[in-house]
Amino acid sequence: TRFSKAFVNTHGTPPSHTTLLASLYQETHRVGINPVSTTDTGIPVEVEMVQELLSDADWHTLAVTGGGYMSADFGFSRGFDVYVDRAGRVARQAADLVKHIRPALGSDRPVFAFLHTYQVHSPYAPPKRFRGLFGAYRASIEATSEALLEINSDASKVFTREEFEYLESLYDGEIRYTDEVLGELLESLAAIGFLDNAVVVVTSDHGEEFGEHGGVLHGGKLFEELLHVPLIIAGTGVDRGVVDPALVSLVDVAPTLLSIAGLEIPDSMEGRSVFDPPALDQWQGQRIFAQYGEALYCVRTPRWKLIRRTSNQNVKLFDLHRDPGEQLNLRARHPDVVGSLLAELEECRGQRP
């Protein structure tokens, strides 16, 4: 089942992964909000993540990550029996995952395995055979994180359209390479019997911008290219060939995993299982709440999206049916919609602890 309208609550690796694993909005878990430095983003001890709940239920829990902001120093290793955090290509990380899953299958304990990779992320440097797969472009820029961070939000003043397309082609090469590795990983897992009774979830902690709103990378904005992510769930008991258009969020992933595992979803979690019938609560399946720290907030319905900047209370309203690229601010034309969504935004924020 593919969820075609899946969104992150925030972006940035530590806060978004905390939302993914703990089913808490950034407004609640506070990771990455007004940090003193980029490393001041550790997960509070009172925030309980899905792997901790599974471990308490006697699951064998293991993870392989790309390190960096996913290192054990940030607290993501809590609840994992095995936690590998080192940089490298996704192929090596996938091989590490299989290496640790294989002996875990010898026990009677069910297994929860988590794989994280920076492969589909800057720097955009796919293996050679994937570099020209989506076009050959002339460009004077480097696709490194350091070079792109220097111009970030002002990229449109520096890059030509062809240079944006060059970056995007490299990014697409990373996606295609990662897709191939995931296919090989699933074949390996099937060969050792892991997929005989298993569910696999594929998603992302944020999107990426290639000039849609003048910038590159991710940060400082809440437009669709940064919030809209893949969410694919497949395996035992999951319907095949289904595209579900309901609005869902990373905050819903952990409750979905617990529900699949037959475990109780704690009242503290703010999401719901994506396979549950829509609740009467208007936020469940009808609204997406997102934020960038305390600087930007947005609320999205199936049609409308409102973004508010905290510093000057500037508001933007977009009709996503007619303007999916979010180029035309309709705030002045639809004051009634603005008022209604602002009220809902404040109501949702007010529900956070």
Secondary structure, 3 states (H helix, E strand, C coil): CEECCEECCCCCHHHHHHHHHHCCCHHHHCCCCCCCCCCCCCCCCCCCCHHHHHHHCCCEEEEEECCHHHCHHHCCCCCCCEEEECCCCHHHHHHHHHHHHHHHCCCCCCEEEEECCCCCCCCCCCCHHHHCCCCCCCCCCCCCHHHHHHHHHHHHHCCCHHHHHHHHHHHHHHHHHHHHHHHHHHHHHHHCCHHHHCEEEEECCCCCEECCCCCEECCCCCCHHHHEECEEEEECCCCCCCEECCCEEHHHHHHHHHHHCCCCCCCCCCCCCCCCCCCCCCCCCCCEEEEECCCEEEEECCCEEEEEECCCCCEEEEECCCCCCCCCCCCCCCHHHHHHHHHHHHHHHHCCC
